[in-house]
Amino acid sequence: MKGGLERWTEKLGSAVQALSAQAVSGAQVIGKRLQQEALGAQCLLDYSVAPQPSASGGPGGVWKIYTARSKKEGSPHLVVSAWVLDKRELTQAEEHGGSGFGHGGGGSLKLTRPSERRLEQFLEQCRHDVQALARLKHPCVVRLIAPLEETRTQLVFITEPVFASLSDLLGGAGAAAGAPPLPPALASERRQLRLSELELKHGLLQVADGLHFLHSEAGLVHRGIAPTSIVITQAGAWKLAGFAYSSPQDFQTPNQKAYDYSDPDPSLLQQVTQPCLQYVAPELVASGTASVTGAADVFSLGAVAFELLVRRQLLPVGHSLADYESRVHSLTLVDMTGVPMGLEQPLRAMLAPVASARPPAAAFAGCQYFQGDVLLRALKFLDTLLPRDSLQKAAFLRDLPAMCAQFDGRVLRYKVLPPLLQELRDAQLQPTLLPIVLNIVQGQDPAEFADATLPALRPLLASASGETLLLLVQNVELLAKCMPAAAAAQVLPPLLVRAAQHGDVRAQEEMLKRTAAMADNLDYEGLKQTVLPAVHALCLGTTSAAVRVSAFAAMSRLVGRMDQAEAEAMLQTALKVRPPPPRPAADCRARGDAGGPRRARHPPALAGIGQRLRRWWRPRHGDPPCWVPLLS
């Protein structure tokens, strides 16, 4: 009886353990479901996708944006953003009134016929969105890298790297109720981020430039300008996305409203199939013929700008159409406390209830609030630096270091640095650009440096000459601190060797000094196989006394890290560099020298290597050979 009870207890314990393991495994599967689904898309086969989204965006904020890294070394797109929309979560939220979002489960829910129509309408809008991105090529529009791919359960497309949408920074403003949230820690971090006034100015100016392009050149009206459709890229640029509702200029919907906001409690699909009510222009809500012009986007931009500057919504109406109409009619009396004085009148004009009373987007960008700021004009010049002529670039770059002292670290890294890195391809500007770039990259962490800066510096590290090469070698310690250890081991030893082989004595001497200073930090294999042979060659082949002395100093500093064979190679090199022979006694007497012939003196650095070699040799091999003391 006792044995049977023990066996039953053991079986029960085993069953409990199995159930626990199964529960943990199930939780892990649910947590990784979206990532596994996304990896099934053909466009992501060459990328490693992060397990958690880094941002949200698109209509209603229902697109989750994941950071993805290329698996191919040397890929033109090392880091990208994968936009993923899960159809199952949409259907779950539709059936459960938003409560189903974020829950796992592989089973599909049966939608009602109206819900099916709304789902298909929204998916068609998403296809239209990505098709618009593929057609529009402008610095203020998100750059599409891989087109939309549709699977049974998801929509996926790839763009340039995105940091966040304005909705993420404003705590979900403009997102649909029931939209999938970001991970709590990340959402809190995004909400706590505070942009400086200069960043807000520059960002709003970029959005206004993007709208001017849409209205005047592309012939489109966005119609969905909201915090969810404006994204900030990893390079710090503000760009337009979310073209799901876009239409041609002067497009008309006769005898009906452009959008129907009559339902006070809309489902998720109802919300995402039309622009967010808090930011939509009155003419898109009013009854009768709705003629769509760029003025609708100007109104929406005014509402977003007000919220960014004042940190409160202009139209906090939720889904209430009656509340919306009441507030729109009193917009001329809205409290502008918190809006900068120079922007108050332009903003009131943008928020006029009548479309014809609103200025074009270009007028907003040209107001004194933007044009009177010297630092903003500098950032604007940097945005268009590439097509400028060489004289304009040189004049601007001479004044840029003084202006950099007035920029904060985030502006320097994300708005000043990227255009400067692009200009490093110009050999004439490299000596002027490089000190500015190296000063800025000190604020980057190794991962950010590897993603954003190193790809632009690699060609320079491999081909620089003259003053540019000298500057790189002088700052090799800074570069080693900024970049990951693996990258430093790959690119820095070849740079030092190129400086050693360069005909410039200054570069050779600087290379030897930097090698000595970094003796304990250089990669061992790169040091032994690449750098030290160049040091030996310089020591024996140079005709410059300063370079030879620096070579001896470098070897004396490095000998402690080397094995016996390399230490003996250093000794052999040192012995090949012989001092001048002692003068004969007759010559000494003829010259009046007292004491006869003098003993030849080695340079102090050569004496130092002899002392270091003796200290290295004795504990390993006993007394050193008789020729080692000669080095002293």
KAJOTA-V380313 format. One record per backbone hydrogen bond with DSSP energy under -0.5 kcal/mol. CO is the residue of the C=O (numbers start at 1). NH is the residue of the N-H. E is the energy in kcal/mol with one decimal. If there is no record, write none. Layout:
BEGIN
co | nh | e
CO | NH | E
CO | NH | E
END
This chain:
BEGIN
co | nh | e
1 | 5 | -2.1
2 | 6 | -2.3
3 | 7 | -2.4
4 | 8 | -2.4
5 | 9 | -2.4
6 | 10 | -2.6
7 | 11 | -2.5
8 | 12 | -2.4
9 | 13 | -2.6
10 | 14 | -2.6
11 | 15 | -2.5
12 | 16 | -2.3
13 | 17 | -2.4
14 | 18 | -2.5
15 | 19 | -2.5
16 | 20 | -2.4
17 | 21 | -2.7
18 | 22 | -2.4
19 | 23 | -2.3
20 | 24 | -2.5
21 | 25 | -2.6
22 | 26 | -2.5
23 | 27 | -2.3
24 | 28 | -2.3
25 | 29 | -2.4
26 | 30 | -2.4
27 | 31 | -2.4
28 | 32 | -1.7
29 | 33 | -0.5
30 | 33 | -0.8
32 | 36 | -2.6
33 | 37 | -2.6
34 | 38 | -2.6
35 | 39 | -2.4
36 | 40 | -0.8
37 | 40 | -0.8
38 | 41 | -1.6
41 | 44 | -1.5
42 | 45 | -1.5
44 | 47 | -1.7
46 | 71 | -3.0
47 | 49 | -0.6
48 | 69 | -2.3
55 | 65 | -2.8
57 | 63 | -1.9
58 | 61 | -2.4
59 | 62 | -1.4
60 | 176 | -2.1
63 | 57 | -1.8
64 | 66 | -0.6
64 | 84 | -2.9
65 | 54 | -2.9
65 | 55 | -1.4
66 | 82 | -3.1
67 | 50 | -2.7
68 | 80 | -2.8
69 | 48 | -3.1
71 | 73 | -0.6
72 | 75 | -1.5
78 | 70 | -3.0
79 | 161 | -0.5
80 | 68 | -2.5
81 | 83 | -0.6
81 | 159 | -2.5
82 | 66 | -2.9
82 | 84 | -0.6
83 | 157 | -1.6
84 | 64 | -2.6
85 | 87 | -0.7
85 | 155 | -1.9
86 | 90 | -1.3
87 | 91 | -2.1
88 | 92 | -2.5
89 | 93 | -2.4
90 | 94 | -2.1
91 | 95 | -2.2
92 | 96 | -2.3
93 | 97 | -0.5
93 | 98 | -2.2
96 | 99 | -1.4
98 | 101 | -1.1
100 | 103 | -1.6
109 | 111 | -0.6
112 | 116 | -2.5
113 | 117 | -2.2
114 | 118 | -2.4
115 | 119 | -2.7
116 | 120 | -2.5
117 | 121 | -2.3
118 | 122 | -2.6
119 | 123 | -2.6
120 | 124 | -2.1
121 | 125 | -1.9
122 | 126 | -2.2
123 | 127 | -2.0
124 | 128 | -2.2
125 | 129 | -2.2
126 | 130 | -2.1
127 | 131 | -2.1
128 | 132 | -2.0
129 | 133 | -1.8
130 | 134 | -2.0
131 | 135 | -1.4
132 | 136 | -2.4
135 | 137 | -0.5
136 | 138 | -0.6
138 | 141 | -2.0
140 | 240 | -2.6
142 | 144 | -0.5
143 | 160 | -1.8
146 | 158 | -1.9
149 | 151 | -0.5
149 | 156 | -2.4
153 | 87 | -2.7
153 | 88 | -0.7
154 | 151 | -2.9
155 | 85 | -2.5
156 | 149 | -3.0
157 | 83 | -3.0
158 | 145 | -2.9
158 | 146 | -1.8
159 | 81 | -2.3
161 | 234 | -2.0
164 | 232 | -3.7
165 | 168 | -0.5
165 | 169 | -1.4
166 | 170 | -1.8
167 | 172 | -3.5
167 | 173 | -0.7
168 | 171 | -0.9
172 | 175 | -2.0
176 | 179 | -2.1
183 | 187 | -2.8
184 | 188 | -2.4
185 | 189 | -2.0
186 | 190 | -2.4
187 | 191 | -2.1
188 | 192 | -1.8
189 | 193 | -0.7
190 | 193 | -0.8
193 | 195 | -0.5
196 | 200 | -2.3
197 | 201 | -2.7
198 | 202 | -2.6
199 | 203 | -2.6
200 | 204 | -2.8
201 | 205 | -2.2
202 | 206 | -2.0
203 | 207 | -2.2
204 | 208 | -2.5
205 | 209 | -2.2
206 | 210 | -2.2
207 | 211 | -2.4
208 | 212 | -2.3
209 | 213 | -2.0
210 | 214 | -2.1
211 | 215 | -2.8
212 | 216 | -2.7
213 | 217 | -2.1
213 | 218 | -2.2
214 | 219 | -0.7
214 | 220 | -2.6
219 | 249 | -2.0
221 | 247 | -2.0
226 | 229 | -1.6
227 | 166 | -0.8
227 | 167 | -1.7
227 | 230 | -0.6
228 | 58 | -1.7
229 | 231 | -0.5
229 | 241 | -2.7
230 | 166 | -2.5
231 | 233 | -0.5
231 | 239 | -2.8
232 | 163 | -2.7
232 | 164 | -1.6
233 | 236 | -2.0
237 | 233 | -2.7
237 | 239 | -0.5
239 | 231 | -2.4
240 | 142 | -2.3
243 | 246 | -1.1
247 | 221 | -2.9
248 | 251 | -1.4
251 | 292 | -2.6
252 | 254 | -0.5
253 | 256 | -1.1
253 | 290 | -0.9
259 | 261 | -0.7
262 | 264 | -0.6
263 | 266 | -0.5
267 | 271 | -2.1
268 | 272 | -2.3
269 | 273 | -1.1
271 | 274 | -1.1
276 | 279 | -1.7
276 | 280 | -0.9
281 | 284 | -1.5
282 | 285 | -1.8
282 | 286 | -2.0
284 | 259 | -1.1
289 | 291 | -0.7
290 | 253 | -1.0
290 | 292 | -0.6
291 | 293 | -0.5
292 | 250 | -2.8
292 | 251 | -0.6
293 | 296 | -1.6
294 | 298 | -1.7
295 | 299 | -2.1
296 | 300 | -1.8
297 | 301 | -2.7
298 | 302 | -2.2
299 | 303 | -2.0
300 | 304 | -2.2
301 | 305 | -2.9
302 | 306 | -2.4
303 | 307 | -1.8
304 | 308 | -2.3
305 | 309 | -2.3
306 | 310 | -2.6
307 | 311 | -1.9
315 | 317 | -2.3
317 | 320 | -2.3
319 | 321 | -0.8
320 | 324 | -1.9
321 | 325 | -2.5
322 | 326 | -1.9
323 | 327 | -2.3
324 | 328 | -2.6
325 | 329 | -1.6
326 | 330 | -0.6
327 | 330 | -0.8
328 | 331 | -1.4
330 | 333 | -1.5
331 | 334 | -1.7
336 | 339 | -2.3
340 | 343 | -1.8
340 | 344 | -0.9
341 | 344 | -0.8
341 | 345 | -0.5
342 | 369 | -0.5
343 | 347 | -2.2
344 | 348 | -2.2
345 | 349 | -2.1
346 | 350 | -1.8
347 | 351 | -1.5
349 | 352 | -1.3
354 | 357 | -1.3
355 | 358 | -1.6
360 | 363 | -0.6
360 | 364 | -1.3
361 | 365 | -1.9
362 | 366 | -1.4
364 | 367 | -1.2
367 | 370 | -1.3
367 | 371 | -2.1
368 | 372 | -2.3
370 | 373 | -1.2
372 | 374 | -0.7
373 | 377 | -2.1
374 | 378 | -1.8
375 | 379 | -2.0
376 | 380 | -2.5
377 | 381 | -2.3
378 | 382 | -2.1
379 | 383 | -1.7
380 | 384 | -0.9
381 | 384 | -0.7
382 | 385 | -1.4
385 | 388 | -1.2
389 | 393 | -2.2
390 | 394 | -2.6
391 | 395 | -2.3
392 | 396 | -2.2
393 | 397 | -2.8
394 | 398 | -1.5
395 | 399 | -0.9
396 | 399 | -0.6
396 | 400 | -1.2
397 | 401 | -0.7
399 | 403 | -1.4
400 | 404 | -2.6
401 | 405 | -1.0
403 | 406 | -1.9
403 | 407 | -0.6
404 | 407 | -0.9
408 | 412 | -2.2
409 | 413 | -2.3
410 | 414 | -2.4
411 | 415 | -2.2
411 | 416 | -1.8
412 | 417 | -2.3
416 | 420 | -1.2
417 | 421 | -2.4
418 | 422 | -1.6
419 | 423 | -1.4
420 | 424 | -0.6
421 | 424 | -0.8
422 | 425 | -1.1
423 | 426 | -2.2
425 | 427 | -0.8
426 | 429 | -0.8
426 | 430 | -0.9
427 | 431 | -0.5
429 | 432 | -0.7
429 | 433 | -2.9
430 | 434 | -2.8
431 | 435 | -0.5
432 | 436 | -0.6
433 | 437 | -2.5
434 | 438 | -2.9
435 | 439 | -1.6
436 | 440 | -1.7
437 | 441 | -2.4
438 | 442 | -0.5
440 | 443 | -1.9
441 | 444 | -1.7
445 | 449 | -2.7
446 | 450 | -2.5
447 | 451 | -1.9
448 | 452 | -2.9
448 | 453 | -0.6
449 | 453 | -1.4
449 | 454 | -3.1
453 | 456 | -0.8
453 | 457 | -1.6
454 | 458 | -2.3
455 | 459 | -0.6
457 | 461 | -2.9
458 | 462 | -1.6
459 | 463 | -1.0
460 | 463 | -0.6
460 | 464 | -2.2
465 | 468 | -1.1
465 | 469 | -0.8
466 | 470 | -2.0
467 | 471 | -2.5
468 | 472 | -2.2
469 | 473 | -2.4
470 | 474 | -2.4
471 | 475 | -1.3
473 | 476 | -1.4
475 | 479 | -2.2
476 | 480 | -2.2
477 | 481 | -1.7
478 | 482 | -1.8
479 | 483 | -2.1
484 | 488 | -2.5
485 | 489 | -2.4
486 | 490 | -1.0
487 | 491 | -2.3
488 | 492 | -2.1
488 | 493 | -0.5
491 | 495 | -1.1
492 | 496 | -2.3
493 | 497 | -2.2
494 | 498 | -2.4
495 | 499 | -1.9
496 | 500 | -1.9
497 | 501 | -2.2
498 | 502 | -0.9
503 | 505 | -0.6
504 | 508 | -2.0
505 | 509 | -2.8
506 | 510 | -2.3
507 | 511 | -2.3
508 | 512 | -2.0
509 | 513 | -2.1
510 | 514 | -2.6
511 | 515 | -2.3
512 | 516 | -2.2
513 | 517 | -2.3
514 | 518 | -1.9
516 | 519 | -1.2
518 | 521 | -1.5
518 | 522 | -1.8
523 | 527 | -2.6
524 | 528 | -2.8
525 | 529 | -2.9
526 | 530 | -1.6
526 | 531 | -2.0
527 | 532 | -2.9
530 | 534 | -0.9
531 | 535 | -1.8
532 | 536 | -2.7
533 | 537 | -2.3
534 | 538 | -2.2
535 | 539 | -2.5
536 | 540 | -2.0
537 | 541 | -2.3
538 | 542 | -2.1
543 | 545 | -0.5
544 | 548 | -2.1
545 | 549 | -2.7
546 | 550 | -2.1
547 | 551 | -2.0
548 | 552 | -2.3
549 | 553 | -2.3
550 | 554 | -2.3
551 | 555 | -2.4
552 | 556 | -2.6
553 | 557 | -1.5
554 | 558 | -1.8
555 | 559 | -1.7
558 | 561 | -2.0
558 | 562 | -0.5
559 | 562 | -1.1
563 | 567 | -2.2
564 | 568 | -2.5
565 | 569 | -1.8
566 | 570 | -2.0
567 | 571 | -2.0
568 | 572 | -2.5
569 | 573 | -2.2
570 | 574 | -2.5
571 | 575 | -2.4
572 | 576 | -1.6
573 | 577 | -0.9
574 | 577 | -0.5
576 | 578 | -1.3
584 | 588 | -1.8
585 | 589 | -2.7
586 | 590 | -2.5
587 | 591 | -1.8
588 | 592 | -0.5
588 | 593 | -3.3
589 | 592 | -0.8
593 | 596 | -0.6
603 | 606 | -0.7
603 | 607 | -1.9
604 | 608 | -2.2
605 | 609 | -1.9
606 | 610 | -1.7
607 | 611 | -2.1
608 | 612 | -2.3
609 | 613 | -2.5
610 | 614 | -2.2
611 | 615 | -2.2
612 | 616 | -2.0
613 | 617 | -2.7
614 | 618 | -2.3
615 | 619 | -0.6
617 | 620 | -1.1
617 | 621 | -3.1
618 | 622 | -2.0
625 | 628 | -1.6
625 | 629 | -0.6
628 | 631 | -2.0
629 | 632 | -2.0
END
